[in-house]
Amino acid sequence: MSHQSRLTSLAMALALLGGAPQLLAAEEPANLPATAVNGKAPLPLDELRTFAEVLDRIKSAYVEPVDDKTLLENAIKGMLSNLDPHSAYLEPEDFQELQESTSGEFGGLGIEVGTEDGFVKVVSPIDDTPASKAGIQPGDLIVKIDGQPTKGISLIEAVDKMRGKAGSKIVLTLVRDGGQPFDVELTRAAIKVKSVKSQILEKGYGYLRITQFQVNTGEEVGKALAKLRKENDGRLSGLVLDLRNNPGGVLQSAVEVSDHFLRKGLIVYTKGRIANSELRFSADPADASEGVPLVVLINGGSASAAEIVAGALQDHKRGVLMGTDSFGKGSVQTVLPLNNDRALKLTTALYYTPNGRSIQAQGIVPDIEVARAKVTREQDSETFKEADLAGHLGNGNGGADKPSSGKAKSNQPRPQDDDFQLSQALNLLKGLNVTRGK
């Protein structure tokens, strides 16, 4: 990655984490008409008068007194909530929790949510959290929280209701695949998310899972790749990169992870209206993966930064994407700090894959579609082979006989044994190596 790209990407990373400079409103020069300043559109005076009139009517006629601060903050929330599902006004507690979530430690259920048709929709449960352990799945609709309907409430309000003290209970009412509502009781926890997990599936084949993109994810992936090679005598025959149920995170980390698998070319670029929103990120010649054959797993819970990585690797034909269509979040949010420890989380740009694709509201289509399935294994029946027969002939080419009872069985559980998509990814890697003569 070029030096200039690293500097601009660092600026965007800081913006996503709330490090962007505070925006200040310029004072309009006196005696000027209410028209464009520096080419901006004139102020909508009629609408502003209507706003002031509504504010006054509420203060004077509402059944209970409402202070100006509450009314104005609610007006700001309304402005942002009607822009798109990802823009929001962050009060001090919300701002703090957003910063904590990108560092990998926060409180709650461990669930990434969005909205659909006025309901709260699960984007992805995060690994090893109360939500994932309770079996909550991407696409579940949360129709009630502790018995209170979610229809019509804002996403921020819903998230606030789901947050709470570690150890406290909460009941979510879910609807899955258009079925009947059912309740799930969860216990809130102080959640520390481990961003990167890795292990050897079989000799020569590694598994690398990214649960979400935090500030240090790029560095952790580099270490995990080195660890996998070391555990396998310095070389891998294939690698599965698992981005399923990864809700995204920091843009810069997605760029760094992609760069670990690419030697050259564009990774992602963004387009927007404000300064620093139009950025381009390119790979540098180093390749931490050393060109290992790669299968990338995605599903409907793979969103945002996870889609940036999947899209870059797919466009460069660096790996085979397997699974189901991704979530389809092709926008970038920048956190703009305000005064009094508040901030705006504002959609400021759309991102595009190296080939110029916007995946907004469409998602990334895998190269090979493999749906989620439950693996059941048939009981091996007792069979006989030639080597079991008395007086059988030996093999003229040498080598030991292989009777039916001679196959050793492993009792060690493996991740691919109960994960159909992962087992298919591993089989594909093995097939690629067979055809390549490795």
Secondary structure as the mmCIF struct_conf table of DSSP 4:
data_model
#
loop_
_struct_conf.conf_type_id
_struct_conf.id
_struct_conf.beg_label_comp_id
_struct_conf.beg_label_asym_id
_struct_conf.beg_label_seq_id
_struct_conf.end_label_comp_id
_struct_conf.end_label_asym_id
_struct_conf.end_label_seq_id
HELX_RH_AL_P HELX_RH_AL_P1 HIS A 3 LEU A 16
TURN_TY1_P TURN_TY1_P1 LEU A 17 GLY A 18
BEND BEND1 ALA A 20 ALA A 20
HELX_LH_PP_P HELX_LH_PP_P1 PRO A 21 LEU A 23
HELX_LH_PP_P HELX_LH_PP_P2 ALA A 25 PRO A 29
TURN_TY1_P TURN_TY1_P2 ALA A 30 ASN A 31
BEND BEND2 ALA A 34 THR A 35
BEND BEND3 VAL A 37 VAL A 37
TURN_TY1_P TURN_TY1_P3 ASN A 38 GLY A 39
HELX_LH_PP_P HELX_LH_PP_P3 LYS A 40 LEU A 43
HELX_RH_AL_P HELX_RH_AL_P2 LEU A 45 ALA A 61
BEND BEND4 TYR A 62 GLU A 64
HELX_RH_AL_P HELX_RH_AL_P3 ASP A 68 SER A 81
TURN_TY1_P TURN_TY1_P4 ASN A 82 LEU A 83
TURN_TY1_P TURN_TY1_P5 PRO A 85 HIS A 86
STRN STRN1 ALA A 88 LEU A 90
HELX_RH_AL_P HELX_RH_AL_P4 PRO A 92 SER A 103
TURN_TY1_P TURN_TY1_P6 GLY A 104 GLY A 104
STRN STRN2 GLU A 105 GLY A 108
STRN STRN3 ILE A 111 GLU A 116
TURN_TY1_P TURN_TY1_P7 ASP A 117 GLY A 118
STRN STRN4 PHE A 119 PRO A 125
HELX_LH_PP_P HELX_LH_PP_P4 ILE A 126 ILE A 126
TURN_TY1_P TURN_TY1_P8 ASP A 127 ASP A 128
BEND BEND5 THR A 129 THR A 129
HELX_RH_AL_P HELX_RH_AL_P5 PRO A 130 LYS A 133
TURN_TY1_P TURN_TY1_P9 ALA A 134 GLY A 135
TURN_TY1_P TURN_TY1_P10 PRO A 138 GLY A 139
STRN STRN5 LEU A 141 ILE A 145
TURN_TY1_P TURN_TY1_P11 ASP A 146 GLY A 147
STRN STRN6 GLN A 148 PRO A 149
TURN_TY1_P TURN_TY1_P12 LYS A 151 GLY A 152
HELX_RH_AL_P HELX_RH_AL_P6 LEU A 155 MET A 162
TURN_TY1_P TURN_TY1_P13 ALA A 166 GLY A 167
STRN STRN7 LYS A 169 VAL A 175
TURN_TY1_P TURN_TY1_P14 ASP A 177 GLY A 178
STRN STRN8 PHE A 182 THR A 187
STRN STRN9 ALA A 189 LYS A 192
STRN STRN10 VAL A 196 GLU A 202
TURN_TY1_P TURN_TY1_P15 LYS A 203 GLY A 204
STRN STRN11 TYR A 205 ILE A 210
BEND BEND6 GLN A 212 GLN A 212
STRN STRN12 PHE A 213 PHE A 213
TURN_TY1_P TURN_TY1_P16 VAL A 215 ASN A 216
HELX_RH_AL_P HELX_RH_AL_P7 THR A 217 GLU A 231
TURN_TY1_P TURN_TY1_P17 ASN A 232 GLY A 234
BEND BEND7 SER A 237 SER A 237
STRN STRN13 GLY A 238 ASP A 242
TURN_TY1_P TURN_TY1_P18 ARG A 244 ASN A 245
STRN STRN14 GLY A 249 GLY A 249
HELX_RH_AL_P HELX_RH_AL_P8 LEU A 251 ASP A 259
TURN_TY1_P TURN_TY1_P19 HIS A 260 PHE A 261
BEND BEND8 ARG A 263 GLY A 265
STRN STRN15 LEU A 266 GLY A 272
BEND BEND9 ARG A 273 ILE A 274
TURN_TY1_P TURN_TY1_P20 ALA A 275 ASN A 276
BEND BEND10 GLU A 278 GLU A 278
STRN STRN16 ARG A 280 SER A 282
BEND BEND11 PRO A 285 PRO A 285
TURN_TY1_P TURN_TY1_P21 ALA A 288 GLY A 291
STRN STRN17 LEU A 294 ILE A 298
TURN_TY1_P TURN_TY1_P22 GLY A 300 GLY A 301
TURN_TY1_P TURN_TY1_P23 SER A 304 SER A 304
HELX_RH_AL_P HELX_RH_AL_P9 ALA A 305 ASP A 315
TURN_TY1_P TURN_TY1_P24 HIS A 316 LYS A 317
BEND BEND12 GLY A 319 GLY A 319
STRN STRN18 VAL A 320 GLY A 323
BEND BEND13 THR A 324 THR A 324
STRN STRN19 SER A 331 PRO A 337
BEND BEND14 ASN A 339 ASN A 339
TURN_TY1_P TURN_TY1_P25 ASN A 340 ASP A 341
STRN STRN20 ALA A 343 TYR A 352
TURN_TY1_P TURN_TY1_P26 PRO A 354 ASN A 355
TURN_TY1_P TURN_TY1_P27 GLN A 360 GLN A 362
HELX_LH_PP_P HELX_LH_PP_P5 ILE A 364 PRO A 366
BEND BEND15 ASP A 367 ASP A 367
STRN STRN21 ILE A 368 GLU A 369
HELX_LH_PP_P HELX_LH_PP_P6 GLU A 378 GLU A 382
HELX_RH_3T_P HELX_RH_3T_P1 GLU A 386 ASP A 388
BEND BEND16 LEU A 389 LEU A 389
TURN_TY1_P TURN_TY1_P28 ALA A 390 GLY A 391
HELX_LH_PP_P HELX_LH_PP_P7 HIS A 392 ASN A 395
TURN_TY1_P TURN_TY1_P29 GLY A 396 ASN A 397
HELX_RH_3T_P HELX_RH_3T_P2 SER A 404 GLY A 406
BEND BEND17 GLN A 412 GLN A 412
HELX_RH_3T_P HELX_RH_3T_P3 PRO A 415 ASP A 417
BEND BEND18 ASP A 418 ASP A 418
HELX_RH_AL_P HELX_RH_AL_P10 PHE A 420 THR A 435
TURN_TY1_P TURN_TY1_P30 ARG A 436 GLY A 437
#
